[in-house]
Amino acid sequence: MKSLAFSLTAFISTLVTFFSPVQAQVFNISSNGWDTTASCTGILRDPGGTGFYPNSANGYMVIDPPGNNPVSVQFAQFTTQASSDYVYIYDGIGNSGALLGSYSGTSLPNNGNPISSTSGAITIRFYSNFSQNYAGFEMSWVSGSTNAPTASFAFSTNSPAFNRPVQFINTTLNGGTYEWHFGDGTTSTETNPSHSYTSTGLKQVYLVASNCAGSDTSSIANINVQAPPQGSVNPDTVVITTACGTSNSGSFTISNGGSGTLFYDLELTQTSQNLILNETFENNSIGAFSVSNSSLSYSIVNSTSAPQGQRYLQMTGTGSFNNGMDASFPNATPESVSYWVMSPNSNSYHGYSNIGQTDQFGNFTQIFYSVFRYGDLRLYYRDPSGGFTTSYYHPRNLNQWYHIELRNIDFVNQTYDIYIDNTLLIASAGFNNSVNSLNKINFYNSSFSDFAVDNVQISGNDLLNKVSFDPTTGTLGNGSSNVIFINANASDLVAGTYWLDFIISSNDTALDGKTVPVKLIVTGSADLNQDRSCITYGNIFPGYAVTDSVLVWNSGCDTLNITGTTSTSTDISSSLAPVDLGPGDSLYVHVTLAASALGSYNDTLYLNGPDTTAHICITGQANPIPAITTDSATYHIYHQGCGDSVQFSAWLINNGQGQLNWSARSNVNSNLSDNFESSVPDPNLWSGYSFNVSNGSFCGIISGNKSLIFEGSGQRYIETVPLNIAGGGTIDFTMNQSNCELADNGEGIYIDYSTNNGLTWTNISYHYISSLNTDLVVSEPIPTAAQGSQVKFRLIQNQNSGSGYDNWIVDDFSINYALSNVIDFTPDTSSIAANDSILLTGKIGLDGFNTGTYNFT
């Protein structure tokens, strides 16, 4: 074998000698861009060749001969515009290596002497400005290689298994380029290749190594490839059946019936992405979305700027929370939500996205929302540690798409991870509000701005997290087999059929790439639960309708189909429409009893569906109707003097047919209000306010010609005079984000009270609405702790970003309250038979009353 290698080497040497000297190849450097040559010698000229070079040239030539020997360049001609047009020479490949020299003018670089690299390559750059042209340059190069290579190699095994990689290790001295011959008709030019044999028997391998000084051929190595394996799988499909919330196992077997060794690796894949919602807009329609706001306009844009595909949804117009472009889907507990958003505008709040759940009454509860504002893309979520809604401001550019994802949604712990452009921003962010499933994603605007959406995806459970298997890889000799054990966990999975695939990688060409399907059947049923089994209406009257409700929910793992209701009495009805109640979902069943005659009710309302026993029992008693009256509609009482009380009498009469059950109490109703139409807040109601709160219209108005404006820097507040609120009441007003500048959540208005003339304050409630130009009507009951004779109230905005930011307007403020139990009645409760009466004595306590007229109810 050596003699063959020697004679081949001699033959190659003869060829080189016969054709030498080889005329050097001539290259012109590119006027712009990069070129590369692996020639051992050559001539390089400027972009003009033998003529003048062009203006504004910026070209590179990488000279990279075989091997790692230095490369030398030598200039024979050089004429460029001095201090304007240059030749740069870099050590190595590209312009990141050491600068060996920069040359301009008419002197030969390095006085005509060679310029050499320290590595096996050198890079030439030619640059010219925009003015004059010259003859340029001509240079030659030569590789410094003087030693021909000595080819040799080693390998990982001389008896490889069929179709298993053999690693070849190049041990050549003075190598440059390589040509491997593997003995099966295939070759490689890699330095250290890996090769798999798909035919058996003896393979003779040799390596040819070359550099600028010559070539050499290695000795031949003998490799004997084993016989092929013969793999099989049984069964060809795995079926696992398990009840929801439990786990079960299955298996399949891989066997080797061939004489060669079988190697295999297994990968489990999900057959489909299990997408609950997938809207790409590529079919030129809004697909699953619908428009809930007539002032919102949209179009499908066909553009290469779409983040995925060729189309996206563009929207403009104004709207409000949960009023825009909606996509609804069946109640689900997805593991991820993904969508792309973009805005070309730098306006204030616009381009909202909301993800959450709509209940049976149409109320939408969000767990997350995002919005564009000026130079930010803002993300709103709940801080799990503090329990309050917080925000993340992500810097953004106009017309740039951003990929927002909620991953690892956990409905047990009410958390998710927030990603933008595949980067984790917030780990374990909390749901803004507690929900047990999702069924809606909503996009809307609060100002007339454009924004765009694309590739909206709601992804269901990741089945790969539910299935484990062992072993994942194996080696089988002749007649051997492995059992692959599979465990499927159906926790969080609803009833249904799910598919996965095992992909086999093997050295058996017939087995390699084979798919073994796994059919996971999750069984289970819906389970109807009620917060109470019966509705007891008590005493009712014919001709009057009374409505009550029962909360029902599905604690099972399959969808609960309720097709309607049926009652054992025509006087009992329900407005419940046919509904599919998903696992974990709930609704209220409203039941109305309209008695048509006297008598008792002991009936049943059935919930129609697969569960024929689901029902609500109904009880009640329809009695004769009493009719209450008094001997006078109004009692006029005059008192003069300083007595602490005054008495009066009144007859209470039952003119009806049924027994009258009654009780008596009294209230003095009062109202203090301000519509802010004057130049300053009403001093009869307000004791003080901060300098940054005023009456006006420059931030918009809610009603009339003026509203109260929260707009200056610092803490903003307005507080009432001390009030006698012993009988309770309500605080009523209307608030709006105004048209000045939108406040963030956390920058809303608090209602506080003080029982010590403002020394300390206690919060009653917090109020915020995220949309511009949308009224929020507040009617807040006065809590028991705030019911006293000297109570102050205030509206306060604790946080804002300074003057001109986070503005609110307030209007139509009133406190409606009562002084309770001013009159003591004797008796104060009793029953009166039909056509009977009773005499009441009333005693009015006058402490705290001034001269005047008072109306009691």
PyMOL commands that set and color helices and strands:
alter all, ss='L'
color gray80, all
select helices_A, chain A and resi 2-19+109-112+463-465+784-786
alter helices_A, ss='H'
color red, helices_A
select strands_A, chain A and resi 26-28+32-37+41-45+58-63+71-79+86-91+99-103+115-116+122-127+136-143+153-155+165-170+177-181+187-188+194-196+201-211+214-217+221-225+231-234+238-243+247-256+262-270+275-279+289-291+297-302+311-316+325-332+336-342+350-358+364-373+376-382+389-395+402-410+415-420+423-430+438-444+451-459+467-470+473-476+481-489+496-506+515-523+528-530+534-540+545-554+560-562+564-567+572-574+579-581+586-594+599-608+615-622+628-630+645-654+660-663+667-674+686-689+693-696+707-710+716-720+729-736+749-754+762-767+776-781+792-797+808-820+823-826+829-832+836-845
alter strands_A, ss='S'
color yellow, strands_A
deselect
rebuild
show_as cartoon
